[in-house]
Amino acid sequence: MRIGVFCSGGDAPGMNACIRAVVRSAGSRGHQVVGIRRGYQGLLDEEFYRDGDGQPWLSLRSVSGISQRGGTILGRSRSDEFRTEAGQVKAAKILRKHGIDALIPIGGDGTFRGAIAFANHWDGKIVGCPGTIDNDLIGSDYTIGFSTAVQAAMQAVDKIRDTAESHDLMFLIDVMGRHSGYIGVHTALASAAEVVCIPETDTDIPGIVPQLKELQQRGKTSVMLVVAEGDERGGAADIQKKLHDAGCPFPMRHVILGHLQRGGSPTPEDRILASRTGDLAVRLILQGESGVMAGIVGEVDRATPFSDAVAKHREIPRSLLELLDTLSR
């Protein structure tokens, strides 16, 4: 069997470890893996990875030493053409032309929605791996890249806190999360931030100000407030202005971490998750599964239909928000 693997959507630390697992798992079972560059658009452009000998596939040696590297050796892109029916029909013809029997897309919500639509035009097997820093997919406790993104944000907050304490400042730290507050909540807990603003909860500006005044009265001279970029009140700069107008007692600064959270060597947790899901994706394909995402739930392998994985917004556990509130007092 010939299996195609590619990365789509935003890059996530650990994607390389997942590619390695797919190649090693398939190779150990006598199957060949074709690396597709730049996601769905690369497929449409017939851009395939070539190993050191110029062959259009990923050899066992070509994935040596890549697990510790951030980003993805296959690159990634977003494709407007693939969103069209004509683009999907074209992609199916290309896969048949190159004898590719199955696909393993590594990505998130948009990647899997694309796979659902593509299945209407191609009869090969498709099993995805959860590669997104947002941790917003149903069917896996965590997604590849989430742990590293939180670590990067936490380390940044730790450094910024030094300046905040030296100058008696309140910092608003803008982290990624257009639709999900998972990075924001985990970063706030890990870095002992006092406040978090996320899309899943109403950001009560008039309610936050009395909390900040109480902290100041108790002798607090610096504060960390973590903001998910998709908060309904806006990003860190917007919330800073609203807090100022509402009478915030602390002088404020804001920092936007942005793509800093996507880069860097993946954590052990991301490398292990990527390795497990990459291997699971291959095994599911060989078992005849298709249209599912390979995930880990409670340390148990799980195959979740793409439609279920992206069907609804993944909720933030109420217990985490309550814990943050308790510890920030």
Rosetta blueprint (number, residue, H / E / L):
1 M L
2 R E
3 I E
4 G E
5 V E
6 F E
7 C E
8 S L
9 G L
10 G L
11 D L
12 A L
13 P L
14 G L
15 M H
16 N H
17 A H
18 C H
19 I H
20 R H
21 A H
22 V H
23 V H
24 R H
25 S H
26 A H
27 G H
28 S H
29 R L
30 G L
31 H L
32 Q E
33 V E
34 V E
35 G E
36 I E
37 R L
38 R L
39 G H
40 Y H
41 Q H
42 G H
43 L H
44 L H
45 D L
46 E L
47 E L
48 F E
49 Y L
50 R L
51 D L
52 G L
53 D L
54 G L
55 Q L
56 P L
57 W L
58 L L
59 S L
60 L L
61 R H
62 S H
63 V H
64 S L
65 G L
66 I L
67 S L
68 Q L
69 R L
70 G L
71 G L
72 T L
73 I L
74 L L
75 G L
76 R L
77 S L
78 R L
79 S L
80 D L
81 E H
82 F H
83 R H
84 T L
85 E H
86 A H
87 G H
88 Q H
89 V H
90 K H
91 A H
92 A H
93 K H
94 I H
95 L H
96 R H
97 K H
98 H L
99 G L
100 I L
101 D L
102 A E
103 L E
104 I E
105 P E
106 I E
107 G E
108 G L
109 D H
110 G H
111 T H
112 F H
113 R H
114 G H
115 A H
116 I H
117 A H
118 F H
119 A L
120 N L
121 H L
122 W L
123 D L
124 G L
125 K E
126 I E
127 V E
128 G E
129 C E
130 P E
131 G E
132 T L
133 I L
134 D L
135 N L
136 D L
137 L L
138 I L
139 G L
140 S L
141 D L
142 Y L
143 T L
144 I E
145 G L
146 F H
147 S H
148 T H
149 A H
150 V H
151 Q H
152 A H
153 A H
154 M H
155 Q H
156 A H
157 V H
158 D H
159 K H
160 I H
161 R H
162 D H
163 T H
164 A H
165 E H
166 S H
167 H H
168 D L
169 L L
170 M E
171 F E
172 L E
173 I E
174 D E
175 V E
176 M L
177 G L
178 R L
179 H L
180 S L
181 G L
182 Y H
183 I H
184 G H
185 V H
186 H H
187 T H
188 A H
189 L H
190 A H
191 S L
192 A L
193 A L
194 E L
195 V E
196 V E
197 C E
198 I L
199 P L
200 E L
201 T L
202 D L
203 T L
204 D L
205 I H
206 P H
207 G H
208 I H
209 V H
210 P H
211 Q H
212 L H
213 K H
214 E H
215 L H
216 Q H
217 Q H
218 R L
219 G L
220 K L
221 T L
222 S L
223 V E
224 M E
225 L E
226 V E
227 V E
228 A E
229 E L
230 G L
231 D L
232 E L
233 R L
234 G L
235 G L
236 A H
237 A H
238 D H
239 I H
240 Q H
241 K H
242 K H
243 L H
244 H H
245 D H
246 A L
247 G L
248 C L
249 P L
250 F L
251 P L
252 M E
253 R E
254 H E
255 V E
256 I E
257 L L
258 G H
259 H H
260 L H
261 Q H
262 R H
263 G L
264 G L
265 S L
266 P L
267 T L
268 P H
269 E H
270 D H
271 R H
272 I H
273 L H
274 A H
275 S H
276 R H
277 T H
278 G H
279 D H
280 L H
281 A H
282 V H
283 R H
284 L H
285 I H
286 L H
287 Q L
288 G L
289 E L
290 S L
291 G L
292 V E
293 M E
294 A E
295 G E
296 I E
297 V E
298 G L
299 E L
300 V E
301 D E
302 R E
303 A E
304 T E
305 P E
306 F H
307 S H
308 D H
309 A H
310 V L
311 A L
312 K L
313 H L
314 R L
315 E L
316 I L
317 P L
318 R H
319 S H
320 L H
321 L H
322 E H
323 L H
324 L H
325 D H
326 T H
327 L H
328 S L
329 R L
